[in-house]
Amino acid sequence: MAQLATDLIKLNNLQLAGKLVSDELLLGIHPSKRSGTGTEFEQYRHYQPGDDPKRIDWKLFARTDKHLVRESATESNLQIRFLLDLSGSMNYAEQNVTRLNYAKILLASLAYLGYRQSDQMSLYALQNGTLQTLVPAGAQGFQKILYALQNAQAAGQWLNTSPRFPEFYQKQKELVVLVSDFLQVGDEWLSLIRSVASPRREIVIFQVLGDQELAFDLSGFYRFQDLETGREIELQAENVRQTFRETAAQYLQNLDEALRLPHVQLIRVKLSDPIAMVLREFLAKRNV
């Protein structure tokens, strides 16, 4: 059963939460297309005529009554850069789930999958207009990424409208995964994506939004606070509901159009979405 973000966050253990999500995915879809008879377990698939019966998992058959064959993966050596938005708006929360914790579990889950197929992984933070290297590519990258994620704190603004990051001018083929709310004052986040876009770089953006940020079905009098600047405003929710919904819908539509770039994929996620479901759909599209 897919784990809700609230259940995973209650575990208060990022490594366990990421492993639970990843293990759920390993029975179905895995991002690597390379499979064979290696030592690293990749996934199960249904037995087909011609398969060696020795590859059937008989213990699993006893539990499920299904003939499933174990497939193994060779090392993919994919270069993966994880980017985490640490601006203050990532502290936004609904139903005791913060956007930041949701992002941490999502990245931990992807890092676990990368670890299982021996990918080269690194982690960066985007905060106060700068790119901070939290974990460079290297040995024990997975454990270092988990530690860095566990300790990451969000604060401040992202107002860099002309990003120049030499780290992304390398020519190797790589996957860049950005987790952010992608909420802009101007076009600062779009400028970042355009600056690092490259034919040799696949960019996947997980835009994590609250259900109320999309639906805004609140009723009554509220004091809203900008989590990046601290500014507050008091409003009657019913008086601004329609305007808010129209403005939000227009913004998201404009963003969809602006990010229709080669090798760039935008995935919009709600805080109530089970992380395993989100990643399963993403990996399924990558395996098409």
N, C-alpha and C positions, 0 to 999 in steps of 0.2 A: 504494500500500500504506500502511495506517495506520502512523503513526510511534509507536513506543513512547516513553514518557516518558524511559527511559534513553538512547535514541538522541538525542532532542532535547536533553537536558541536556548530553550530550557535546559538542554544538555550541558551548556556552559563548557563545551569541549569541542573546539574547532576541528581537531583532527578526527574525532569520532563522527561529528556531523558530516564532514566531507566524505568520510569513508562510507557512511550509511547511504548517502545519495549516490556515490559512485558505484557501490556494489549493486544497487538497484538497477543501474544502467548497464552493468556488465552482462546481465542476463539477456539483454536485447541488442543494444546498439553501442558500438565503440567507434571513436573518431578515426582510428587507423584502418585503412583498407588492406593493409598487408597482413596476410595470415598464412599459416603453414603448420609445420610440426615442430616448432621451436619449444622452448621451455616456459615462456611467459604465457599464461592463460589469457585469452582475449574474450571469448564469448561462447555461448552455446548456439547451435542451430539444429534443425530437425534432420534426422538420419535420412540419407538418400541412397538409392540402389548404387552399389559400387564402393560405398564407404567401408572402411575396415571396421568390423563389429567391435574390435578391441577399443576403438575410440569412443564408444557409447559410454556415457556415465551411468553405470548400473545402479549406483546408490541414488542418483537423482530419479532414475526410472522407478525405483521402489517407492519414492515419495509422490511422484507426479503421474506415473503410468504413461510417460512420454519417452520416446527414443530420441535423446538429444546427444549430439556429438560435440565434443570439446574441440574448439579451434584455438590455436596458439598464434601469438604475434611475434614478428621479428622486431628488432629495434628500429624505430622510425627516425630517431635523431631529428625530429622536428624542432625548430627554434620557436619557442613561445615566449612572448613578452606579455605579462599581465600588468595592466594599468588600473590603478584604483583612485577614483576621485575622492579626495579628502577635504573638499570644501565643506563649509559649515552646514549646507543644506542636506548633506548626507546623514545628519543627525535626526532628520524628520522621522516621526514614528506614528504608526497606527496599530491598534490592538497589541501594544507592547512589543512590536517588532520595529526596530529602526532600519532605515534604508542601509545604513553602514553594516549592520550585522547580517542583513540579507546578502549584501554584496560580498562580505567576507566568506560566508558559507558557499556561495556560488563559486567564488574563485578557489576556495579550498577543494571543492569537489572537482573542478577542472584540473587543478594541480595534481590531485590524486590520480586522475586518469592519465595525465602526462607522465607521472612517475611510473605508472604501471607499464608504459610503453617506452620508457627510457628517453623521453624528450628532454631537450635542453631548455630550462625554464629560468626566467628572471622576473622580478617584481619591481614596479615603480609606483610612486605616489605622485599625484598631481595636486599641489597645494600652494596657495599664495602666488600663483603665476609661475611656479618653477616645477621642474621635473626632478624628483628625488629618487635616486637609486636605492631601494631598500634591500634587494637581494640580487647581486649580479649572477650571471650564468656561471655555474661551477658545481663542484662536488657538494653533495648533501643539500641540493637546492630545494627539494621538497620540504624537508624539516625546517630549513631556514625561512621558507616562504610562510609556512604555518606560524612560526614564531613572530615574524614581522606582521602578519595579518592580525594575529591576536593582540598585538600591542599598538596597532594603528589607531590614531585618534583624528577625528575630523574637526576642522575649525578654519575660519577665514574665508576668503573669496578666491575665485579664479578669474582674473581679469586680464590675462595675457592675450592680447589680440594679435601679436606677431611672434608666435613661438619659433624658436630656433634651437633644436635639440640635436647636437652632433651624434648622439647615441643612435639615432634613427636614420643616419645617412649611410649606414653599412649596406652592402649589396647582397647579402645572403638572403635566401628565401625564408620567410618567417610568417608566423601568425601573431597578430597583436589583438589582445582581448581587453577592451575597456569597459569597466563597470562604473556607471555614473547616472545621475538623474538627468543630465544633459539639459539643464535649465539655464538659460543664458540671460545676461543683461543686454548684450549685443549679439555678436556672432563669435564670441571667444572660443566656444567649443568647436564650432564649425571650422574656425581658423586652425585649430589644433589638428583636426582630422585631415584637412587639406594639406597641411604642412608635412605630414608623415605618409600620405598616400603614395603608393608606388606599385608598379606592375608586379613586383616581386614580394609584395607585402599584402597579405589578406588581413583586413581589419574587421573585427566583429565588435559591435557596440551593444551592450546590454543596458538599455535605458530603464532604470527601476523607478517606478512611480507608485504613489499611494492610491488606493481605490478612491479616496475622497479628492485627490488631486485630479482625477479624471471625471468622477461623477458629481462631486460637490452637492450632495443631497442633505447638507446640514440644515438645521432649523434653529432659530434663536439668535441671541446676541453673543458675539465672539470677539476676543482680542487675538489678532493674528500677529505673529512675530516673524520677521525676516531672520532666519537662522545664521545668515552670514554677516549681516550688519547690525543686528539687534534692534532695528527699528520696529515699532509696533503701530498697529492701526486697529481701531474698534469698528465693527461693522455688524449690521443686521443681516444674517446669512440670506434670508429670502430676498432682500433688496438687491443683492449682487449676484444671485445664483445664475440667472440667465446670461448676464454679461460675462461672468466667469466661464461658464461652459462654452460659450461661443468663442471667446478669446483663446481658451485652452485648445479647443478643437482646431482653430485656425493655425495656432502655433505648431501643433503636432503635424498638421497637414503640410505646412511649409517645411518643417524639418524632414519629413519623409521625402519630399521632393528634392531638398538640398543635398540629402545623403544618398541619392541615386547616383553614386559614383562607382567606377570600376573597382572591383575587389573590396568593396565596403558593404557590410551588412548591418542593418539596424534591427535589433530585437527588442520590442517593448514589453516590459514585464510589470505586473502588479505585485504589491507586497503580499497579497493573499494567494498568489500562484505557487503551487508546490515546486520547489527547485528542481526536483528530479524530472517533473513533467517539462519544465522549461528547457532543461538540458537535453532531454530525449528528443524533443522536436528540433532543437538546434543541430544535434548530431545526425539526426535522420536526414536533414537537408544537406549536410556536408557529405553524406555517403551516397547521395543520389548519383 
